Amino acid sequence: MTLKAVLFDMDGTLVDSESMHFACWSQVLAPFNVNYEEGEFCQRFSGRPTLEAASEIKQQHNLSVSSDYLADEKYRLFAQYVKTNLPALMPFAEQALIAVKSSGLKMALVTGSARHEAEPILKGLGFYDLFDAVVTKDDVINPKPAGDPYLLALKQINVAAKDAIAVEDTFTGVTAANNAAVSVVAIANSHTQNHDFSQASYRMDDLQEFWQWLQFQL
């Protein structure tokens, strides 16, 4: 592998935002008397598209509103929430981002979040300008688990798939990278320990291990 770029997922990989997503979902579902336990909800829906989660919730609880309504409400609440609340960083996230940037490799963010969800987090944490490209679900017709977000990021930074490595924390993200023929490192978090990472090229414990491995690839 002639490594030229690292492509990072955001939620659960760089920032511990799953609890924030859960809090917003809980607020959306409260008027319908639908309640989930946080661990169960995050294990079930982490990494999955918001509309897909909304459709499953609607069907399971036979809700009268549309899946689009549920998804739009969740997007709206999360966008409001992150204006004044930033998620905690995942272990070694800041160190890894700065180290990759300093190495001269190109760096892109490839997230399943909407742009109005992702940008306040990235800018609020001071990470936005570190990336050579930021691709969100709004930038493609087919978001993760399709490979389209990764293919777009590769196009924007002018790097071939064989020369890039992705970092993901969910089955959905690993599948997306594979669908774009990008090698992928899976780093599970507390909500995704039981995800199927059999398609990942590598499994690592945290971003510090990833950076230590990466140095030997340069």
N, C-alpha and C positions, 0 to 999 in steps of 0.2 A: 504494500500500500504506500503510495506517495501522497502523504497527507497534506492537504492544502486548506481544509476548513473543518470547523466544528459547528454542528447545528444543534442548538439546545431547545428542548421543550421548556415551558415556563411553569405551569401549575404542578406542584408536587415534585418538580425537578430542581428549579431554582428558588421557588418561594413556596412556603407552607400555607397555601391558600384554600385548601379543601374545606377547612372549618368555616371560612368566610362564605364559600359557595353553599355549604350546608345551611348556614344561618339565613341566607337569602331564600333558599328553597323552602325552609321552614316557614318563613314569613309569607311566601306566596301560597303555601298550602294550608296555612292556619285557618282561613275563612271556610275551608272545606272540611275541617276537622280531620285532616290527614296528618299523622305524626310519624316520624321515623326516628330511630336511635341513630346517633351520628356515625358510629362505627359501621353499622350495617349499611347505612345510606352511602357512605363514602366508598366502602368496599364494593358496593354494587354499581355505583355510577361514576367513580373516578375515571377521568379520561374519556368518557363517552360524550358524544355531542349532546348539547343541551336539549335540542328538539327531540332527539331519540329518547332521552330520559323523560322528557315531558310526555311523550306518546305512551311510554310504558306506565308511567304514573297514572295518566288519565284512564288507560285501559284497566289497570289493576283496581282502581277505586271507582270506576264508572262515573267519572266527573262529567258534569254537563258542559263545561267550557272546553274550548278547543285546545289542542296541543300547542298551537301557535300562540295562543293567549298566555298559557303557562310559561312558555319559553320567553316570550317578550317581557312578561312581568319580572321574571328572574333576571334577565339582562338589565332591565331598568333599575332594579334594586341594587344589583351588584355594581353597576356604574356609579350610582349615587354613593354607595358604601365606600368604594375605594378612593373617592375624592378626599375623605378625611381619615381613612383607616388603611394602613399598609400592612400586608402580610409579613410574617417573620421569614427570614431567609432560611433555606435549607442548609444543613451543615456544610461549610466550606464553599458555599456558592460564590460569595464575593471574591474569595481568594482564587478560585478556579477561573472565574471570568477575567479577572485582571491578569492572571498568569497566561491564559490563552491569548488574550489581546496582546500582551507583551511579547509573546513568542513570534508574532508576525503572521500567524494563521488568520485566515478570514473567519468571521464568526457571524452566524445568523440565528435569530430566534424564530422558531416554528411552533406556533401555538394553536390549540383548538379553541381558544377564547376569542371573543369578538374584539375588534380594535379598541372600542371604547372601554373595554374591560382591561385589556393588556397595557395600553399606553400609560394610564395613570399610575399603574404599579411600576412599570419600567422607569418612567420619568421621576416618580416620587422617590425611588431607591437610587436614582442616579445611574442607572444601567443603560438607558435607551441609546445613548451615543456610543456605547461600546460596540454595538452591533452594526455590521455592514448591511444587513437587511433584517426587516421585521415582517414576518408573514403571519397573518391571522386568518381565522375562518372566513372573514369577510372578503378576503382577496382571491378566493377560489370558489368554483361552483361546487366541487366535491371536497369537503374538509376531511380531516382524519376520521376513520382509518384509511381513506383513500391516500394514495401517494402524492396527490396534486400539490399540497402545501410544500412538501419537500422539493418537488420538481421545480416549483416556482422560486423557492429560495435559492436553489442551485443555479437557476437561470439568472437571477438577480446578482449573484456574486460571481458568476462566470466560472463555476467549478464543476467538474464532472462528478457524477455519483460515486465512482470508484475512488475518488480522491477526497471523500468526505466521511466523517463519522458523526452519527447522531447520538444524543443522550436523552433517554426517555424513562418514564417511571410507570407506564401502564401498558397493558396488552394492546390497547387501541393505538398508542403511540409507536410501539414496536412494529405493529402491523403496517402502519403508515410508512415508516422508514423502509421496511422491507419491500413494500409496494413501489417504492421509488428506487429500489436497488441500492440503498444506502446501508452500509454496515451500522449496527446500532448497539450501544451499551445500555443495558437495563440496570437502573438503580432503583430498587423498590423502596417505597416509604411505608409508614405504618399502616396505611390504608390499602396498599397494593401488594403486600407480601404474598398473597395467594393468587396473584395473577399468573397467567400462563406466559412465561418468558422463554419458551423453548425456541422461538424464532430469533431471539437476540443473538448477536455475534459474541457478546461478552456479558457477564453479570458481575457487577461490582457493588461494594457496600456503600460507598459514598463518593462525593466529588473529589475528595482528597486522593482516594485510590485512583480515580480516573485521571487526575492530573499527573500523578506519579507514573502511571502507565503511559500516558500521552508523551511524556518527555523522552521515552525510549523509542517512540515512533518518528521523532523529528530528526 
